[in-house]
Amino acid sequence: MKLMRTLIAVIALLLLSGCYEELDWREWHAEDGSFVLLLPAKPKELSHEVSIGNTRLTLHMLSTHTDGLAFGIAYADLPADASSMLLENARDALLRNIDGKLQIETPIQVGEMQGLEFQAEGRSDAGPTLMAARVLRSKQRFYQIVFIGRADRAAEVDIPFFLTSFQSQR
């Protein structure tokens, strides 16, 4: 099974490499072994305290940027009193970053995690912007997988492939 997943990932990477030549997709494993994700370059890491709604978190972020395109994942261990509205609050916070208008939203389940997948249009310093994201939560962990890019460049990226490349290892 693991060999088959690896083979599928290699084939997908080969196909994606032709989509946009600046992107060098590679599998990235969390240091604690909790997840794996494909990113198009070596990510920069940053951690800071945030409030999402009324839930305070230490958010660990990994992101990569290339010419108007940004890909990233953020994750945090959840406190026992995490809000039941955490996913909706996280979506709304992401939308505010681009003054975004929600275009599509779908409830999803990834393994045992509940989540939302959504797409929005908005604005950034680069002009018209597209955001596509997944926000997920398990009992112990919260994740955000996010693509943000200039609207005129977003079609060059296989966004669903990026979003679905996230796999929890817990």
Secondary structure by P-SEA (a helix, b strand, c coil): caaaaaaaaaaaaaaacccccccbbbbbbcccccbbbbbccbbbbbbbbbbccccccbbbbbbccccccccbbbbbbbccccccaaaaaaaaaaaaaccccccbbbbbbccccccccbbbbbcccccbbbbbbcccccccbbbbbbcccccccccccaaaaaaacccccc
